[in-house]
């Protein structure tokens, strides 16, 4: 049976959850940010065959989120994108573009 699950977690649990998913055969398929008042809702989607697990949490605007790029290497692109477009403070990205992944006129256009 094909499953699609949405799990709400605490930001502090992200690394442990990502590692568990990696060790059970899941791979990262997307990450995204949504702007909320003074916060961000982050969603990380992992797939294994046709099963999907979406891990979701909210962080305050000034809170830092630790990168999962040391667990899932392709995550560095999504994480740089969330930083460039939304201003999400993601630390320890394996390949960090330091706010320059995109050539855009407005810094963090989706922050406000």
Rosetta constraint file for C-alpha pairs under 8 A:
AtomPair CA 2 CA 50 HARMONIC 5.92 0.50
AtomPair CA 2 CA 51 HARMONIC 5.40 0.50
AtomPair CA 3 CA 50 HARMONIC 7.38 0.50
AtomPair CA 3 CA 51 HARMONIC 4.83 0.50
AtomPair CA 3 CA 52 HARMONIC 6.18 0.50
AtomPair CA 4 CA 51 HARMONIC 5.89 0.50
AtomPair CA 4 CA 52 HARMONIC 4.63 0.50
AtomPair CA 4 CA 53 HARMONIC 5.82 0.50
AtomPair CA 4 CA 54 HARMONIC 7.60 0.50
AtomPair CA 5 CA 52 HARMONIC 6.27 0.50
AtomPair CA 5 CA 53 HARMONIC 4.82 0.50
AtomPair CA 5 CA 54 HARMONIC 5.95 0.50
AtomPair CA 6 CA 53 HARMONIC 6.00 0.50
AtomPair CA 6 CA 54 HARMONIC 4.60 0.50
AtomPair CA 6 CA 55 HARMONIC 5.95 0.50
AtomPair CA 6 CA 56 HARMONIC 7.10 0.50
AtomPair CA 7 CA 53 HARMONIC 7.28 0.50
AtomPair CA 7 CA 54 HARMONIC 6.03 0.50
AtomPair CA 7 CA 55 HARMONIC 4.86 0.50
AtomPair CA 7 CA 56 HARMONIC 6.05 0.50
AtomPair CA 8 CA 55 HARMONIC 6.03 0.50
AtomPair CA 8 CA 56 HARMONIC 4.94 0.50
AtomPair CA 8 CA 57 HARMONIC 5.77 0.50
AtomPair CA 9 CA 13 HARMONIC 6.45 0.50
AtomPair CA 9 CA 14 HARMONIC 7.34 0.50
AtomPair CA 9 CA 55 HARMONIC 6.78 0.50
AtomPair CA 9 CA 56 HARMONIC 6.17 0.50
AtomPair CA 9 CA 57 HARMONIC 5.56 0.50
AtomPair CA 10 CA 14 HARMONIC 7.10 0.50
AtomPair CA 10 CA 57 HARMONIC 5.98 0.50
AtomPair CA 10 CA 58 HARMONIC 7.77 0.50
AtomPair CA 11 CA 57 HARMONIC 6.11 0.50
AtomPair CA 11 CA 58 HARMONIC 7.24 0.50
AtomPair CA 11 CA 59 HARMONIC 6.97 0.50
AtomPair CA 11 CA 65 HARMONIC 7.05 0.50
AtomPair CA 13 CA 17 HARMONIC 6.11 0.50
AtomPair CA 14 CA 18 HARMONIC 6.03 0.50
AtomPair CA 15 CA 19 HARMONIC 6.09 0.50
AtomPair CA 15 CA 66 HARMONIC 7.61 0.50
AtomPair CA 15 CA 68 HARMONIC 6.37 0.50
AtomPair CA 16 CA 20 HARMONIC 6.20 0.50
AtomPair CA 17 CA 21 HARMONIC 6.21 0.50
AtomPair CA 18 CA 22 HARMONIC 6.14 0.50
AtomPair CA 18 CA 68 HARMONIC 7.13 0.50
AtomPair CA 18 CA 71 HARMONIC 7.15 0.50
AtomPair CA 19 CA 23 HARMONIC 6.12 0.50
AtomPair CA 19 CA 71 HARMONIC 6.43 0.50
AtomPair CA 20 CA 24 HARMONIC 6.29 0.50
AtomPair CA 21 CA 25 HARMONIC 6.49 0.50
AtomPair CA 21 CA 26 HARMONIC 5.28 0.50
AtomPair CA 21 CA 27 HARMONIC 7.60 0.50
AtomPair CA 21 CA 46 HARMONIC 7.63 0.50
AtomPair CA 22 CA 26 HARMONIC 5.13 0.50
AtomPair CA 22 CA 27 HARMONIC 6.35 0.50
AtomPair CA 22 CA 71 HARMONIC 7.30 0.50
AtomPair CA 22 CA 72 HARMONIC 7.67 0.50
AtomPair CA 25 CA 48 HARMONIC 6.22 0.50
AtomPair CA 26 CA 46 HARMONIC 5.84 0.50
AtomPair CA 26 CA 47 HARMONIC 5.17 0.50
AtomPair CA 26 CA 48 HARMONIC 4.63 0.50
AtomPair CA 27 CA 46 HARMONIC 5.32 0.50
AtomPair CA 27 CA 47 HARMONIC 5.49 0.50
AtomPair CA 27 CA 48 HARMONIC 6.57 0.50
AtomPair CA 27 CA 72 HARMONIC 7.33 0.50
AtomPair CA 28 CA 44 HARMONIC 7.48 0.50
AtomPair CA 28 CA 45 HARMONIC 6.03 0.50
AtomPair CA 28 CA 46 HARMONIC 4.48 0.50
AtomPair CA 28 CA 47 HARMONIC 6.52 0.50
AtomPair CA 28 CA 72 HARMONIC 6.71 0.50
AtomPair CA 28 CA 74 HARMONIC 7.67 0.50
AtomPair CA 28 CA 75 HARMONIC 7.28 0.50
AtomPair CA 29 CA 44 HARMONIC 7.94 0.50
AtomPair CA 29 CA 45 HARMONIC 5.60 0.50
AtomPair CA 29 CA 46 HARMONIC 5.49 0.50
AtomPair CA 29 CA 47 HARMONIC 6.51 0.50
AtomPair CA 30 CA 44 HARMONIC 6.03 0.50
AtomPair CA 30 CA 45 HARMONIC 5.23 0.50
AtomPair CA 30 CA 46 HARMONIC 7.30 0.50
AtomPair CA 30 CA 78 HARMONIC 7.34 0.50
AtomPair CA 31 CA 42 HARMONIC 7.30 0.50
AtomPair CA 31 CA 43 HARMONIC 5.54 0.50
AtomPair CA 31 CA 44 HARMONIC 4.41 0.50
AtomPair CA 31 CA 45 HARMONIC 6.17 0.50
AtomPair CA 31 CA 75 HARMONIC 7.74 0.50
AtomPair CA 31 CA 78 HARMONIC 5.87 0.50
AtomPair CA 31 CA 79 HARMONIC 7.73 0.50
AtomPair CA 32 CA 42 HARMONIC 5.78 0.50
AtomPair CA 32 CA 43 HARMONIC 5.36 0.50
AtomPair CA 32 CA 44 HARMONIC 6.71 0.50
AtomPair CA 32 CA 78 HARMONIC 7.19 0.50
AtomPair CA 32 CA 82 HARMONIC 6.87 0.50
AtomPair CA 33 CA 40 HARMONIC 6.33 0.50
AtomPair CA 33 CA 41 HARMONIC 5.69 0.50
AtomPair CA 33 CA 42 HARMONIC 4.59 0.50
AtomPair CA 33 CA 43 HARMONIC 6.47 0.50
AtomPair CA 33 CA 82 HARMONIC 6.26 0.50
AtomPair CA 33 CA 86 HARMONIC 7.32 0.50
AtomPair CA 34 CA 40 HARMONIC 5.62 0.50
AtomPair CA 34 CA 41 HARMONIC 5.14 0.50
AtomPair CA 34 CA 42 HARMONIC 6.50 0.50
AtomPair CA 35 CA 39 HARMONIC 6.44 0.50
AtomPair CA 35 CA 40 HARMONIC 4.85 0.50
AtomPair CA 35 CA 41 HARMONIC 6.54 0.50
AtomPair CA 35 CA 86 HARMONIC 7.49 0.50
AtomPair CA 35 CA 110 HARMONIC 7.36 0.50
AtomPair CA 35 CA 111 HARMONIC 6.89 0.50
AtomPair CA 35 CA 112 HARMONIC 7.93 0.50
AtomPair CA 36 CA 40 HARMONIC 5.33 0.50
AtomPair CA 36 CA 41 HARMONIC 6.85 0.50
AtomPair CA 38 CA 60 HARMONIC 6.12 0.50
AtomPair CA 38 CA 61 HARMONIC 5.29 0.50
AtomPair CA 39 CA 58 HARMONIC 6.76 0.50
AtomPair CA 39 CA 59 HARMONIC 5.56 0.50
AtomPair CA 39 CA 60 HARMONIC 4.18 0.50
AtomPair CA 39 CA 61 HARMONIC 4.46 0.50
AtomPair CA 40 CA 58 HARMONIC 5.55 0.50
AtomPair CA 40 CA 59 HARMONIC 5.44 0.50
AtomPair CA 40 CA 60 HARMONIC 6.40 0.50
AtomPair CA 40 CA 61 HARMONIC 6.45 0.50
AtomPair CA 40 CA 88 HARMONIC 7.48 0.50
AtomPair CA 41 CA 56 HARMONIC 7.01 0.50
AtomPair CA 41 CA 57 HARMONIC 5.70 0.50
AtomPair CA 41 CA 58 HARMONIC 4.31 0.50
AtomPair CA 41 CA 59 HARMONIC 6.53 0.50
AtomPair CA 42 CA 56 HARMONIC 5.65 0.50
AtomPair CA 42 CA 57 HARMONIC 5.58 0.50
AtomPair CA 42 CA 58 HARMONIC 6.17 0.50
AtomPair CA 42 CA 59 HARMONIC 7.77 0.50
AtomPair CA 43 CA 54 HARMONIC 6.50 0.50
AtomPair CA 43 CA 55 HARMONIC 5.65 0.50
AtomPair CA 43 CA 56 HARMONIC 4.46 0.50
AtomPair CA 43 CA 57 HARMONIC 6.81 0.50
AtomPair CA 44 CA 54 HARMONIC 5.58 0.50
AtomPair CA 44 CA 55 HARMONIC 5.11 0.50
AtomPair CA 44 CA 56 HARMONIC 6.42 0.50
AtomPair CA 45 CA 52 HARMONIC 6.81 0.50
AtomPair CA 45 CA 53 HARMONIC 5.76 0.50
AtomPair CA 45 CA 54 HARMONIC 4.33 0.50
AtomPair CA 45 CA 55 HARMONIC 6.31 0.50
AtomPair CA 46 CA 52 HARMONIC 5.67 0.50
AtomPair CA 46 CA 53 HARMONIC 5.21 0.50
AtomPair CA 46 CA 54 HARMONIC 6.29 0.50
AtomPair CA 47 CA 51 HARMONIC 5.56 0.50
AtomPair CA 47 CA 52 HARMONIC 4.45 0.50
AtomPair CA 47 CA 53 HARMONIC 6.34 0.50
AtomPair CA 48 CA 52 HARMONIC 6.61 0.50
AtomPair CA 59 CA 63 HARMONIC 6.10 0.50
AtomPair CA 59 CA 64 HARMONIC 7.96 0.50
AtomPair CA 61 CA 88 HARMONIC 7.11 0.50
AtomPair CA 62 CA 89 HARMONIC 7.13 0.50
AtomPair CA 63 CA 89 HARMONIC 6.69 0.50
AtomPair CA 64 CA 88 HARMONIC 7.54 0.50
AtomPair CA 64 CA 89 HARMONIC 4.85 0.50
AtomPair CA 64 CA 90 HARMONIC 5.64 0.50
AtomPair CA 64 CA 91 HARMONIC 6.66 0.50
AtomPair CA 65 CA 88 HARMONIC 7.87 0.50
AtomPair CA 65 CA 89 HARMONIC 6.16 0.50
AtomPair CA 65 CA 90 HARMONIC 4.71 0.50
AtomPair CA 65 CA 91 HARMONIC 6.16 0.50
AtomPair CA 66 CA 90 HARMONIC 5.60 0.50
AtomPair CA 66 CA 91 HARMONIC 4.97 0.50
AtomPair CA 66 CA 92 HARMONIC 6.29 0.50
AtomPair CA 66 CA 93 HARMONIC 7.83 0.50
AtomPair CA 67 CA 75 HARMONIC 7.87 0.50
AtomPair CA 67 CA 76 HARMONIC 7.68 0.50
AtomPair CA 67 CA 79 HARMONIC 7.18 0.50
AtomPair CA 67 CA 90 HARMONIC 5.95 0.50
AtomPair CA 67 CA 91 HARMONIC 5.74 0.50
AtomPair CA 67 CA 92 HARMONIC 5.61 0.50
AtomPair CA 67 CA 93 HARMONIC 5.24 0.50
AtomPair CA 67 CA 94 HARMONIC 7.93 0.50
AtomPair CA 68 CA 72 HARMONIC 6.04 0.50
AtomPair CA 68 CA 73 HARMONIC 7.76 0.50
AtomPair CA 68 CA 75 HARMONIC 6.46 0.50
AtomPair CA 68 CA 76 HARMONIC 7.87 0.50
AtomPair CA 68 CA 93 HARMONIC 7.55 0.50
AtomPair CA 69 CA 73 HARMONIC 4.59 0.50
AtomPair CA 69 CA 74 HARMONIC 6.58 0.50
AtomPair CA 69 CA 75 HARMONIC 4.92 0.50
AtomPair CA 69 CA 76 HARMONIC 5.32 0.50
AtomPair CA 69 CA 93 HARMONIC 5.98 0.50
AtomPair CA 69 CA 94 HARMONIC 5.82 0.50
AtomPair CA 70 CA 93 HARMONIC 7.75 0.50
AtomPair CA 70 CA 94 HARMONIC 6.50 0.50
AtomPair CA 73 CA 94 HARMONIC 7.72 0.50
AtomPair CA 74 CA 78 HARMONIC 7.68 0.50
AtomPair CA 75 CA 79 HARMONIC 6.10 0.50
AtomPair CA 76 CA 80 HARMONIC 6.04 0.50
AtomPair CA 76 CA 93 HARMONIC 5.95 0.50
AtomPair CA 76 CA 94 HARMONIC 6.43 0.50
AtomPair CA 76 CA 95 HARMONIC 6.06 0.50
AtomPair CA 76 CA 96 HARMONIC 7.23 0.50
AtomPair CA 77 CA 81 HARMONIC 6.15 0.50
AtomPair CA 78 CA 82 HARMONIC 6.19 0.50
AtomPair CA 79 CA 83 HARMONIC 6.27 0.50
AtomPair CA 79 CA 90 HARMONIC 6.78 0.50
AtomPair CA 79 CA 93 HARMONIC 7.35 0.50
AtomPair CA 80 CA 84 HARMONIC 6.06 0.50
AtomPair CA 80 CA 93 HARMONIC 7.90 0.50
AtomPair CA 80 CA 96 HARMONIC 6.71 0.50
AtomPair CA 80 CA 97 HARMONIC 6.49 0.50
AtomPair CA 80 CA 98 HARMONIC 7.58 0.50
AtomPair CA 80 CA 99 HARMONIC 6.95 0.50
AtomPair CA 80 CA 101 HARMONIC 6.38 0.50
AtomPair CA 81 CA 85 HARMONIC 5.93 0.50
AtomPair CA 81 CA 86 HARMONIC 7.93 0.50
AtomPair CA 81 CA 101 HARMONIC 6.76 0.50
AtomPair CA 81 CA 102 HARMONIC 7.81 0.50
AtomPair CA 82 CA 86 HARMONIC 5.39 0.50
AtomPair CA 82 CA 87 HARMONIC 6.57 0.50
AtomPair CA 82 CA 88 HARMONIC 5.83 0.50
AtomPair CA 83 CA 87 HARMONIC 4.43 0.50
AtomPair CA 83 CA 88 HARMONIC 4.66 0.50
AtomPair CA 83 CA 89 HARMONIC 6.26 0.50
AtomPair CA 83 CA 90 HARMONIC 6.82 0.50
AtomPair CA 83 CA 99 HARMONIC 6.50 0.50
AtomPair CA 83 CA 108 HARMONIC 7.42 0.50
AtomPair CA 84 CA 88 HARMONIC 7.93 0.50
AtomPair CA 84 CA 99 HARMONIC 5.03 0.50
AtomPair CA 84 CA 100 HARMONIC 6.90 0.50
AtomPair CA 84 CA 101 HARMONIC 6.82 0.50
AtomPair CA 84 CA 102 HARMONIC 7.10 0.50
AtomPair CA 84 CA 107 HARMONIC 7.03 0.50
AtomPair CA 84 CA 108 HARMONIC 5.34 0.50
AtomPair CA 85 CA 107 HARMONIC 7.27 0.50
AtomPair CA 85 CA 108 HARMONIC 4.28 0.50
AtomPair CA 85 CA 109 HARMONIC 5.55 0.50
AtomPair CA 85 CA 110 HARMONIC 5.56 0.50
AtomPair CA 85 CA 111 HARMONIC 7.03 0.50
AtomPair CA 86 CA 108 HARMONIC 5.03 0.50
AtomPair CA 86 CA 109 HARMONIC 6.62 0.50
AtomPair CA 86 CA 110 HARMONIC 4.87 0.50
AtomPair CA 86 CA 111 HARMONIC 4.52 0.50
AtomPair CA 87 CA 108 HARMONIC 5.49 0.50
AtomPair CA 87 CA 110 HARMONIC 7.95 0.50
AtomPair CA 87 CA 111 HARMONIC 5.99 0.50
AtomPair CA 92 CA 96 HARMONIC 7.87 0.50
AtomPair CA 97 CA 101 HARMONIC 5.46 0.50
